[in-house]
């Protein structure tokens, strides 16, 4: 993680974080895109494949 992102997440430069990218579609067209950095000790994620 770079210095700016580390500062925003109150971490040290080079700390581990997860970069999440999410796309939302409407009529087969992207209508929303989100990119987020998440500190590794703040969240627990699960994935359900359907």
GUKOLVO-554041 format. One record per atom (N, C-alpha, C): residue number from 1; residue in three letters; atom name; x, y, z. Coordinates in pm, 1 decimal. Layout:
<rec num="NUM" residuo="ALA" atomo="CA" east="X" north="Y" up="Z"/>
...
***
This chain:
<rec num="1" residuo="UNK" atomo="N" east="85.7" north="-115.9" up="0.0"/>
<rec num="1" residuo="UNK" atomo="CA" east="0.0" north="0.0" up="0.0"/>
<rec num="1" residuo="UNK" atomo="C" east="90.6" north="122.4" up="0.0"/>
<rec num="2" residuo="UNK" atomo="N" east="51.2" north="222.1" up="-76.8"/>
<rec num="2" residuo="UNK" atomo="CA" east="134.9" north="341.5" up="-84.8"/>
<rec num="2" residuo="UNK" atomo="C" east="117.1" north="429.3" up="39.1"/>
<rec num="3" residuo="UNK" atomo="N" east="200.9" north="531.8" up="49.0"/>
<rec num="3" residuo="UNK" atomo="CA" east="204.2" north="616.9" up="167.9"/>
<rec num="3" residuo="UNK" atomo="C" east="70.8" north="688.0" up="191.8"/>
<rec num="4" residuo="UNK" atomo="N" east="8.5" north="739.6" up="86.1"/>
<rec num="4" residuo="UNK" atomo="CA" east="-118.2" north="812.1" up="100.3"/>
<rec num="4" residuo="UNK" atomo="C" east="-229.3" north="720.6" up="151.7"/>
<rec num="5" residuo="UNK" atomo="N" east="-244.5" north="602.6" up="88.4"/>
<rec num="5" residuo="UNK" atomo="CA" east="-348.3" north="508.3" up="131.6"/>
<rec num="5" residuo="UNK" atomo="C" east="-321.5" north="459.0" up="273.4"/>
<rec num="6" residuo="UNK" atomo="N" east="-195.0" north="434.5" up="305.6"/>
<rec num="6" residuo="UNK" atomo="CA" east="-158.8" north="389.9" up="440.5"/>
<rec num="6" residuo="UNK" atomo="C" east="-197.4" north="495.1" up="543.7"/>
<rec num="7" residuo="UNK" atomo="N" east="-172.5" north="620.4" up="512.1"/>
<rec num="7" residuo="UNK" atomo="CA" east="-208.1" north="728.3" up="604.1"/>
<rec num="7" residuo="UNK" atomo="C" east="-359.1" north="734.2" up="627.0"/>
<rec num="8" residuo="UNK" atomo="N" east="-436.8" north="722.4" up="519.3"/>
<rec num="8" residuo="UNK" atomo="CA" east="-583.1" north="726.7" up="531.6"/>
<rec num="8" residuo="UNK" atomo="C" east="-638.2" north="610.7" up="613.5"/>
<rec num="9" residuo="UNK" atomo="N" east="-570.2" north="494.9" up="604.8"/>
<rec num="9" residuo="UNK" atomo="CA" east="-614.8" north="376.1" up="679.1"/>
<rec num="9" residuo="UNK" atomo="C" east="-542.9" north="361.2" up="812.8"/>
<rec num="10" residuo="UNK" atomo="N" east="-461.3" north="461.6" up="847.2"/>
<rec num="10" residuo="UNK" atomo="CA" east="-383.9" north="460.6" up="971.5"/>
<rec num="10" residuo="UNK" atomo="C" east="-296.9" north="336.0" up="981.5"/>
<rec num="11" residuo="UNK" atomo="N" east="-224.6" north="308.6" up="872.8"/>
<rec num="11" residuo="UNK" atomo="CA" east="-133.3" north="195.3" up="864.1"/>
<rec num="11" residuo="UNK" atomo="C" east="3.0" north="246.4" up="820.9"/>
<rec num="12" residuo="UNK" atomo="N" east="103.4" north="159.8" up="821.3"/>
<rec num="12" residuo="UNK" atomo="CA" east="234.9" north="197.1" up="772.5"/>
<rec num="12" residuo="UNK" atomo="C" east="243.8" north="168.8" up="623.0"/>
<rec num="13" residuo="UNK" atomo="N" east="329.6" north="244.5" up="556.1"/>
<rec num="13" residuo="UNK" atomo="CA" east="350.9" north="224.1" up="413.1"/>
<rec num="13" residuo="UNK" atomo="C" east="397.4" north="80.9" up="389.2"/>
<rec num="14" residuo="UNK" atomo="N" east="341.6" north="13.5" up="291.3"/>
<rec num="14" residuo="UNK" atomo="CA" east="375.8" north="-125.1" up="260.7"/>
<rec num="14" residuo="UNK" atomo="C" east="290.0" north="-226.7" up="334.8"/>
<rec num="15" residuo="UNK" atomo="N" east="200.1" north="-180.2" up="422.0"/>
<rec num="15" residuo="UNK" atomo="CA" east="110.9" north="-271.3" up="495.2"/>
<rec num="15" residuo="UNK" atomo="C" east="18.4" north="-343.4" up="398.0"/>
<rec num="16" residuo="UNK" atomo="N" east="-35.1" north="-453.9" up="441.9"/>
<rec num="16" residuo="UNK" atomo="CA" east="-125.6" north="-534.3" up="360.0"/>
<rec num="16" residuo="UNK" atomo="C" east="-266.6" north="-476.1" up="365.9"/>
<rec num="17" residuo="UNK" atomo="N" east="-328.1" north="-468.9" up="250.4"/>
<rec num="17" residuo="UNK" atomo="CA" east="-467.6" north="-425.4" up="240.2"/>
<rec num="17" residuo="UNK" atomo="C" east="-529.5" north="-498.1" up="122.2"/>
<rec num="18" residuo="UNK" atomo="N" east="-660.7" north="-503.3" up="121.3"/>
<rec num="18" residuo="UNK" atomo="CA" east="-733.0" north="-567.9" up="12.4"/>
<rec num="18" residuo="UNK" atomo="C" east="-790.0" north="-458.7" up="-78.2"/>
<rec num="19" residuo="UNK" atomo="N" east="-768.5" north="-473.9" up="-207.6"/>
<rec num="19" residuo="UNK" atomo="CA" east="-825.5" north="-380.9" up="-304.9"/>
<rec num="19" residuo="UNK" atomo="C" east="-948.1" north="-447.8" up="-365.9"/>
<rec num="20" residuo="UNK" atomo="N" east="-1064.8" north="-394.0" up="-335.2"/>
<rec num="20" residuo="UNK" atomo="CA" east="-1190.0" north="-449.9" up="-386.2"/>
<rec num="20" residuo="UNK" atomo="C" east="-1240.4" north="-365.1" up="-501.5"/>
<rec num="21" residuo="UNK" atomo="N" east="-1277.7" north="-430.8" up="-610.3"/>
<rec num="21" residuo="UNK" atomo="CA" east="-1339.8" north="-362.1" up="-722.9"/>
<rec num="21" residuo="UNK" atomo="C" east="-1475.5" north="-426.3" up="-748.3"/>
<rec num="22" residuo="UNK" atomo="N" east="-1575.6" north="-342.3" up="-760.8"/>
<rec num="22" residuo="UNK" atomo="CA" east="-1711.7" north="-391.9" up="-778.9"/>
<rec num="22" residuo="UNK" atomo="C" east="-1773.7" north="-323.7" up="-899.4"/>
<rec num="23" residuo="UNK" atomo="N" east="-1839.2" north="-403.2" up="-981.2"/>
<rec num="23" residuo="UNK" atomo="CA" east="-1910.0" north="-353.9" up="-1098.8"/>
<rec num="23" residuo="UNK" atomo="C" east="-2057.4" north="-386.4" up="-1083.7"/>
<rec num="24" residuo="UNK" atomo="N" east="-2142.8" north="-292.4" up="-1114.3"/>
<rec num="24" residuo="UNK" atomo="CA" east="-2286.5" north="-317.0" up="-1116.9"/>
<rec num="24" residuo="UNK" atomo="C" east="-2333.1" north="-296.6" up="-1261.1"/>
<rec num="25" residuo="UNK" atomo="N" east="-2418.0" north="-386.2" up="-1305.3"/>
<rec num="25" residuo="UNK" atomo="CA" east="-2463.7" north="-383.8" up="-1444.9"/>
<rec num="25" residuo="UNK" atomo="C" east="-2613.9" north="-360.7" up="-1453.3"/>
<rec num="26" residuo="UNK" atomo="N" east="-2654.0" north="-293.1" up="-1556.4"/>
<rec num="26" residuo="UNK" atomo="CA" east="-2794.3" north="-274.7" up="-1591.4"/>
<rec num="26" residuo="UNK" atomo="C" east="-2806.2" north="-288.5" up="-1741.9"/>
<rec num="27" residuo="UNK" atomo="N" east="-2889.7" north="-378.3" up="-1786.8"/>
<rec num="27" residuo="UNK" atomo="CA" east="-2904.1" north="-403.2" up="-1930.8"/>
<rec num="27" residuo="UNK" atomo="C" east="-2769.9" north="-432.1" up="-1997.8"/>
<rec num="28" residuo="UNK" atomo="N" east="-2687.7" north="-514.9" up="-1931.1"/>
<rec num="28" residuo="UNK" atomo="CA" east="-2557.5" north="-557.8" up="-1982.4"/>
<rec num="28" residuo="UNK" atomo="C" east="-2458.5" north="-442.2" up="-1999.7"/>
<rec num="29" residuo="UNK" atomo="N" east="-2481.7" north="-329.9" up="-1930.1"/>
<rec num="29" residuo="UNK" atomo="CA" east="-2392.8" north="-214.8" up="-1937.0"/>
<rec num="29" residuo="UNK" atomo="C" east="-2351.0" north="-178.3" up="-1794.7"/>
<rec num="30" residuo="UNK" atomo="N" east="-2222.6" north="-145.3" up="-1776.0"/>
<rec num="30" residuo="UNK" atomo="CA" east="-2175.6" north="-105.0" up="-1643.8"/>
<rec num="30" residuo="UNK" atomo="C" east="-2240.9" north="27.7" up="-1607.0"/>
<rec num="31" residuo="UNK" atomo="N" east="-2307.4" north="29.8" up="-1490.5"/>
<rec num="31" residuo="UNK" atomo="CA" east="-2372.1" north="152.8" up="-1444.9"/>
<rec num="31" residuo="UNK" atomo="C" east="-2308.6" north="205.5" up="-1316.3"/>
<rec num="32" residuo="UNK" atomo="N" east="-2221.6" north="123.9" up="-1254.6"/>
<rec num="32" residuo="UNK" atomo="CA" east="-2152.7" north="168.1" up="-1133.1"/>
<rec num="32" residuo="UNK" atomo="C" east="-2021.2" north="92.1" up="-1121.2"/>
<rec num="33" residuo="UNK" atomo="N" east="-1916.4" north="162.8" up="-1078.7"/>
<rec num="33" residuo="UNK" atomo="CA" east="-1788.4" north="100.8" up="-1051.5"/>
<rec num="33" residuo="UNK" atomo="C" east="-1736.3" north="157.2" up="-920.5"/>
<rec num="34" residuo="UNK" atomo="N" east="-1691.9" north="69.5" up="-830.8"/>
<rec num="34" residuo="UNK" atomo="CA" east="-1637.1" north="110.5" up="-701.9"/>
<rec num="34" residuo="UNK" atomo="C" east="-1503.9" north="41.4" up="-680.6"/>
<rec num="35" residuo="UNK" atomo="N" east="-1405.0" north="117.1" up="-636.4"/>
<rec num="35" residuo="UNK" atomo="CA" east="-1274.3" north="61.5" up="-601.2"/>
<rec num="35" residuo="UNK" atomo="C" east="-1244.0" north="104.9" up="-458.8"/>
<rec num="36" residuo="UNK" atomo="N" east="-1212.8" north="8.9" up="-370.5"/>
<rec num="36" residuo="UNK" atomo="CA" east="-1189.8" north="39.3" up="-229.2"/>
<rec num="36" residuo="UNK" atomo="C" east="-1067.5" north="-33.7" up="-177.0"/>
<rec num="37" residuo="UNK" atomo="N" east="-993.1" north="31.2" up="-88.7"/>
<rec num="37" residuo="UNK" atomo="CA" east="-887.3" north="-34.8" up="-12.8"/>
<rec num="37" residuo="UNK" atomo="C" east="-942.5" north="-64.0" up="124.7"/>
<rec num="38" residuo="UNK" atomo="N" east="-919.5" north="-184.5" up="174.3"/>
<rec num="38" residuo="UNK" atomo="CA" east="-971.1" north="-225.8" up="304.2"/>
<rec num="38" residuo="UNK" atomo="C" east="-855.6" north="-280.1" up="387.2"/>
<rec num="39" residuo="UNK" atomo="N" east="-839.9" north="-228.2" up="509.4"/>
<rec num="39" residuo="UNK" atomo="CA" east="-737.1" north="-278.3" up="600.2"/>
<rec num="39" residuo="UNK" atomo="C" east="-766.5" north="-424.1" up="633.4"/>
<rec num="40" residuo="UNK" atomo="N" east="-662.3" north="-504.2" up="639.4"/>
<rec num="40" residuo="UNK" atomo="CA" east="-679.0" north="-649.6" up="652.5"/>
<rec num="40" residuo="UNK" atomo="C" east="-741.8" north="-693.9" up="783.0"/>
<rec num="41" residuo="UNK" atomo="N" east="-736.7" north="-615.1" up="887.6"/>
<rec num="41" residuo="UNK" atomo="CA" east="-789.5" north="-658.9" up="1017.3"/>
<rec num="41" residuo="UNK" atomo="C" east="-925.3" north="-597.8" up="1051.4"/>
<rec num="42" residuo="UNK" atomo="N" east="-988.2" north="-530.7" up="957.9"/>
<rec num="42" residuo="UNK" atomo="CA" east="-1113.3" north="-460.6" up="987.1"/>
<rec num="42" residuo="UNK" atomo="C" east="-1239.6" north="-531.3" up="938.9"/>
<rec num="43" residuo="UNK" atomo="N" east="-1225.6" north="-623.2" up="844.3"/>
<rec num="43" residuo="UNK" atomo="CA" east="-1343.4" north="-684.9" up="785.8"/>
<rec num="43" residuo="UNK" atomo="C" east="-1322.4" north="-834.0" up="766.3"/>
<rec num="44" residuo="UNK" atomo="N" east="-1431.8" north="-904.6" up="763.0"/>
<rec num="44" residuo="UNK" atomo="CA" east="-1430.3" north="-1046.4" up="728.2"/>
<rec num="44" residuo="UNK" atomo="C" east="-1522.7" north="-1061.5" up="607.6"/>
<rec num="45" residuo="UNK" atomo="N" east="-1470.6" north="-1121.4" up="501.5"/>
<rec num="45" residuo="UNK" atomo="CA" east="-1548.2" north="-1137.5" up="379.0"/>
<rec num="45" residuo="UNK" atomo="C" east="-1577.6" north="-1283.8" up="353.9"/>
<rec num="46" residuo="UNK" atomo="N" east="-1694.6" north="-1307.6" up="302.9"/>
<rec num="46" residuo="UNK" atomo="CA" east="-1730.6" north="-1440.3" up="253.8"/>
<rec num="46" residuo="UNK" atomo="C" east="-1785.7" north="-1424.5" up="113.5"/>
<rec num="47" residuo="UNK" atomo="N" east="-1771.1" north="-1527.7" up="34.9"/>
<rec num="47" residuo="UNK" atomo="CA" east="-1819.1" north="-1525.9" up="-103.5"/>
<rec num="47" residuo="UNK" atomo="C" east="-1909.1" north="-1645.3" up="-123.6"/>
<rec num="48" residuo="UNK" atomo="N" east="-2027.6" north="-1621.6" up="-172.9"/>
<rec num="48" residuo="UNK" atomo="CA" east="-2119.3" north="-1728.4" up="-208.4"/>
<rec num="48" residuo="UNK" atomo="C" east="-2133.7" north="-1730.6" up="-359.6"/>
<rec num="49" residuo="UNK" atomo="N" east="-2094.1" north="-1838.7" up="-421.2"/>
<rec num="49" residuo="UNK" atomo="CA" east="-2107.4" north="-1852.1" up="-565.1"/>
<rec num="49" residuo="UNK" atomo="C" east="-2243.2" north="-1913.2" up="-596.8"/>
<rec num="50" residuo="UNK" atomo="N" east="-2314.9" north="-1848.7" up="-684.2"/>
<rec num="50" residuo="UNK" atomo="CA" east="-2447.8" north="-1899.9" up="-720.7"/>
<rec num="50" residuo="UNK" atomo="C" east="-2455.6" north="-1922.4" up="-870.0"/>
***
